[in-house]
């Protein structure tokens, strides 16, 4: 099989374990493993960053998508558009974390675990339980209070801090502060998927779609709230951008954008926002399957970090 080690692609034997890889690469003083629950990362991309993914799967009646690959993302959205029933999200078991922890313990690595908000998923409890089962002390677990794109921001920042020489414990402490001024906003293009998920009634969805109502969603303090409503996608995008006016964006951090199966729309929004707010650093990604299930195709997300928490 082919993997990426420190940005370099290498052919290794199938089933190679993490301890075997460390020994093979002659790593005398391994640093630590970053374990992330995030559905925006593609597997190959995560490996290049030194991040292990423990993904949340999306389960249709006849197929399970449990790996973050470009092929799976494409097939997932094709099926999401055609299926009447939404897939069911399945959080990873404690055993999935325990496997990562035990591998790190064998080599003496520190483990930094950055998790989706505990208010949105029980994954945090599973990771903590696995740590108790393992009994390894060098495991540092962060409840990010984030999801999707904003969780990605924190993981990227953690990788940057690691490259600067920070320990896992130091990074965990820094993230505990930064997460409180990190935000995610998004707009679905249709209310259909919120209706299918039981988050709004069929009547509200029908009226809203006829009138072109778009809810502007905000992830704050670990929970998703309907912050405002807009008439049409243009007004909804302005509603998302308005958050950048509520506080000074931390210039040391990028502003990230994501689309669900509509890269042209995502890139247009990214460019508009970058120009309007004179932003210097940003990227565009595809919304992963766990979040895509609930907001549907053709949605937009934006994640950012402010210098101070939003009032």
For each residue, the residues with C-beta under 8 A, 3 or more apart:
1: 11 12 13 14 16
2: 9 10 11 12
3: 9 10 12 16 21 47
4: 7 8 9 10 44 47 48
5: 8 10 21 25 47
6: 50
7: 4 48
8: 4 5
9: 2 3 4
10: 2 3 4 5
11: 1 2
12: 1 2 3 16 21 24
13: 1 16
14: 1
15:
16: 1 3 12 13 20 21 24
17: 20 21 103
18: 21 22 33 100 103 104 107
19: 22 23 103 106 107
20: 16 17 23 24
21: 3 5 12 16 17 18 24 25
22: 18 19 25 27 30 107
23: 19 20 26 27
24: 12 16 20 21
25: 5 21 22
26: 23
27: 22 23 30
28:
29:
30: 22 27 107 108 109
31: 109 110 162 168
32: 104 109 110 111 112 138 162 167 168
33: 18 50 52 100 103 104 109 110 111 112
34: 49 50 51 52 111 112 113 114 155 158 159 162
35: 51 52 53 54 97 100 111 112 113 114 127
36: 41 46 51 52 53 54 113 114 115 151 155
37: 53 54 55 56 92 114 115 116 121 123 151
38: 41 53 55 114 116 148 151 152 155 288
39: 55 56 68 148 287 288 289 290 291 292
40: 148 149 151 152 258 285 286 287 288
41: 36 38 45 46 51 53 68 152 155 288
42: 45 46 68 69 70 73
43: 46 47 53 67 68 69
44: 4 47 48
45: 41 42 48 49
46: 36 41 42 43 49 51 52 53 68
47: 3 4 5 43 44 50 51
48: 4 7 44 45
49: 34 45 46 155 156 159
50: 6 33 34 47 159 162
51: 34 35 36 41 46 47 155 159
52: 33 34 35 36 46 100
53: 35 36 37 38 41 43 46 68
54: 35 36 37 92 96 97 100 123
55: 37 38 39 66 67 68 92
56: 37 39 89 90 91 92 116 121 123 289 290
57: 64 65 66 89 90 289
58: 64 65 66 76 87 88 89 90 289 290 292 293
59: 64 65 87 88 89 90
60: 63 64 65 79 83 85 87
61: 85
62:
63: 60 79
64: 57 58 59 60
65: 57 58 59 60 72 75 76 87 289
66: 55 57 58 90
67: 43 55 72
68: 39 41 42 43 46 53 55 72 73 288 289
69: 42 43 72 73
70: 42 73 74
71: 74 75
72: 65 67 68 69 75 76 289
73: 42 68 69 70 76 77 261 286 288 289
74: 70 71 77 78
75: 65 71 72 78 79
76: 58 65 72 73 79 80 289 292
77: 73 74 80 81 260 261 292 297
78: 74 75 81 82
79: 60 63 75 76 82 83 87
80: 76 77 83 86 87 193 292 293 296 297
81: 77 78 261 297
82: 78 79
83: 60 79 80 86 87
84: 196
85: 60 61 196
86: 80 83 193 196 197 293 294
87: 58 59 60 65 79 80 83 289 293
88: 58 59
89: 56 57 58 59 290 293
90: 56 57 58 59 66
91: 56 121 122 123 126
92: 37 54 55 56 96 97 123 126
93: 96 126
94: 97 98 126 127 129 130 133
95: 98 99 130
96: 54 92 93 99 100 126 130
97: 35 54 92 94 100 101 113 126 127 130 131
98: 94 95 101 102 130 133 134
99: 95 96 102 103
100: 18 33 35 52 54 96 97 103 104 111
101: 97 98 104 105 111 130 131 134 136 139
102: 98 99 105 106 134 136
103: 17 18 19 33 99 100 106 107
104: 18 32 33 100 101 107 108 109 110 111 136 138 139
105: 101 102 108 109 134 136 138
106: 19 102 103
107: 18 19 22 30 103 104
108: 30 104 105 138
109: 30 31 32 33 104 105 138
110: 31 32 33 104 138 139 140 167 168 169
111: 32 33 34 35 100 101 104 136 138 139 140 168
112: 32 33 34 35 140 142 158 168 171 172
113: 34 35 36 97 127 139 140 141 142
114: 34 35 36 37 38 142 144 151 154 155 158 175
115: 36 37 118 121 123 124 127 141 142 143 144
116: 37 38 56 120 121 123 124 144 146 147 151
117: 120 121 124 143 144 145 146 147 219 222 223
118: 115 121 122 123 124 125 143 145 222
119: 145 221 222 223
120: 116 117 147 222 223 224
121: 37 56 91 115 116 117 118 124
122: 91 118 125 126
123: 37 54 56 91 92 115 116 118 126 127
124: 115 116 117 118 121 127 128 141 143
125: 118 122 128 129
126: 91 92 93 94 96 97 122 123 129 130
127: 35 94 97 113 115 123 124 130 131 141
128: 124 125 131 132 141
129: 94 125 126 132 133
130: 94 95 96 97 98 101 126 127 133 134
131: 97 101 127 128 134 136 139 141
132: 128 129 135
133: 94 98 129 130
134: 98 101 102 105 130 131 139
135: 132
136: 101 102 104 105 111 131 139
137:
138: 32 104 105 108 109 110 111 168
139: 101 104 110 111 113 131 134 136
140: 110 111 112 113 168 169 171 172
141: 113 115 124 127 128 131 172
142: 112 113 114 115 154 172 175 176 179
143: 115 117 118 124 222
144: 114 115 116 117 147 150 151 154 175 179 182
145: 117 118 119 179 180 182 221 222
146: 116 117 150 151 153 154 179 182 184 219 222 303
147: 116 117 120 144 150 151 184 219 224 291
148: 38 39 40 151 152 184 258 287 288 290 291 301 303
149: 40 152 153 184 256 257 258 285 287 301 302 303
150: 144 146 147 153 154 182 183 184 219 256 303
151: 36 37 38 40 114 116 144 146 147 148 154 155
152: 38 40 41 148 149 155 156 256 285 303
153: 146 149 150 156 157 182 253 254 256 303 304 305
154: 114 142 144 146 150 151 157 158 175 178 179 182
155: 34 36 38 41 49 51 114 151 152 158 159
156: 49 152 153 159 160 254
157: 153 154 160 161 175 178 253
158: 34 112 114 154 155 161 162 171 175
159: 34 49 50 51 155 156 162 163
160: 156 157 163 164
161: 157 158 164 166 170 171 174
162: 31 32 34 50 158 159 165 166 168 171
163: 159 160
164: 160 161
165: 162
166: 161 162 170 171 174
167: 32 110 170 171
168: 31 32 110 111 112 138 140 162 171 172
169: 110 140 172 173
170: 161 166 167 173 174
171: 112 140 158 161 162 166 167 168 174 175
172: 112 140 141 142 168 169 175 176
173: 169 170 176 177
174: 161 166 170 171 177 178
175: 114 142 144 154 157 158 171 172 178 179
176: 142 172 173 179 180
177: 173 174 180 181
178: 154 157 174 175 181 182 305
179: 142 144 145 146 154 175 176 182
180: 145 176 177 309
181: 177 178 247 250 305 306 307 308 309 310
182: 144 145 146 150 153 154 178 179 303 304 305
183: 150 218 219 220 243 303 304 305 306 310
184: 146 147 148 149 150 218 219 301 302 303
185: 216 217 218 219 227 240 243 301 302 303
186: 216 217 240 295 299 300 301 302
187: 214 215 216 217 230 233 236 237 239 240 299 300
188: 191 193 194 214 215 217 295 296 298 299
189: 214 233 296 297 298 299
190: 193 209 296 298
191: 188 194 195 200 204 205 208 209 213 215
192: 195 196 205 209 296
193: 80 86 188 190 196 197 293 294 295 296
194: 188 191 197 199 200 205 215 294 295 296
195: 191 192 198 199 200 201 202 204 205
196: 84 85 86 192 193
197: 86 193 194 293 294
198: 195
199: 194 195 294
200: 191 194 195 204 205 208
201: 195 204 205
202: 195 205 206
203: 206 207
204: 191 195 200 201 207 208
205: 191 192 194 195 200 201 202 208 209
206: 202 203 209 210
207: 203 204 210 211 213
208: 191 200 204 205 211 213
209: 190 191 192 205 206 212 213
210: 206 207
211: 207 208 231
212: 209 231 232
213: 191 207 208 209 229 230 231
214: 187 188 189 229 230 231 232 233 235 236 239
215: 187 188 191 194 226 228 229 230
216: 185 186 187 226 227 228 229 230 236 239 240
217: 185 186 187 188 224 225 226 227 295
218: 183 184 185 224 225 227 243
219: 117 146 147 150 183 184 185 222 223 224 225
220: 183 223 225 310
221: 119 145
222: 117 118 119 120 143 145 146 219
223: 117 119 120 219 220
224: 120 147 217 218 219
225: 217 218 219 220
226: 215 216 217 229
227: 185 216 217 218 239
228: 215 216 239
229: 213 214 215 216 226
230: 187 213 214 215 216 235 236 238 239
231: 211 212 213 214 235
232: 212 214 235 236
233: 187 189 214 236 237
234: 237 238
235: 214 230 231 232 238 239
236: 187 214 216 230 232 233 239 240
237: 187 233 234 240 241 269 272 300
238: 230 234 235 241 242
239: 187 214 216 227 228 230 235 236 242
240: 185 186 187 216 236 237 243 300 302
241: 237 238 244 245 273 276 277 302
242: 238 239 245 246
243: 183 185 218 240 246 302 304 310
244: 241 249 255 273 277 304
245: 241 242
246: 242 243 306 310 311
247: 181 306 307 308 309 310 311
248: 306 307 308
249: 244 253 255 277 279 304 305 306 307
250: 181 253 305 306 307
251: 280
252:
253: 153 157 249 250 281 304 305
254: 153 156 281 282 283
255: 244 249 273 274 277 279 281 282 302 303 304
256: 149 150 152 153 282 283 284 285 302 303 304
257: 149 266 269 270 273 282 283 284 285 300 301 302 303
258: 40 148 149 266 284 285 286 287 300 301 302 303
259: 262 263 265 266 267 269 284 285 286 287 298 299 300 301
260: 77 286 287 291 292 295 296 297 298 299 301
261: 73 77 81 286 287 292 297 298
262: 259 265 266 297 298
263: 259 266 267 284 286
264: 267 268
265: 259 262 268 269 298 300
266: 257 258 259 262 263 269 270 284 300
267: 259 263 264 270 271 284
268: 264 265 271 272
269: 237 257 259 265 266 272 273 300 302
270: 257 266 267 273 274 282 284
271: 267 268 274 275
272: 237 268 269 275 276
273: 241 244 255 257 269 270 276 277 279 282 302
274: 255 270 271 277 278 279 282
275: 271 272 278
276: 241 272 273
277: 241 244 249 255 273 274
278: 274 275
279: 249 255 273 274 282
280: 251
281: 253 254 255
282: 254 255 256 257 270 273 274 279
283: 254 256 257
284: 256 257 258 259 263 266 267 270
285: 40 149 152 256 257 258 259
286: 40 73 258 259 260 261 263
287: 39 40 148 149 258 259 260 261 291 292 295 299 301
288: 38 39 40 41 68 73 148 291 292
289: 39 56 57 58 65 68 72 73 76 87 292 293
290: 39 56 58 89 148 293
291: 39 147 148 260 287 288 294 295 301
292: 39 58 76 77 80 260 261 287 288 289 295 296 297 299
293: 58 80 86 87 89 193 197 289 290
294: 86 193 194 197 199 291
295: 186 188 193 194 217 260 287 291 292 299
296: 80 188 189 190 192 193 194 260 292 299
297: 77 80 81 189 260 261 262 292
298: 188 189 190 259 260 261 262 265
299: 186 187 188 189 259 260 287 292 295 296
300: 186 187 237 240 257 258 259 265 266 269
301: 148 149 184 185 186 257 258 259 260 287 291
302: 149 184 185 186 240 241 243 255 256 257 258 269 273
303: 146 148 149 150 152 153 182 183 184 185 255 256 257 258
304: 153 182 183 243 244 249 253 255 256
305: 153 178 181 182 183 249 250 253
306: 181 183 246 247 248 249 250 309 310
307: 181 247 248 249 250
308: 181 247 248
309: 180 181 247 306
310: 181 183 220 243 246 247 306
311: 246 247
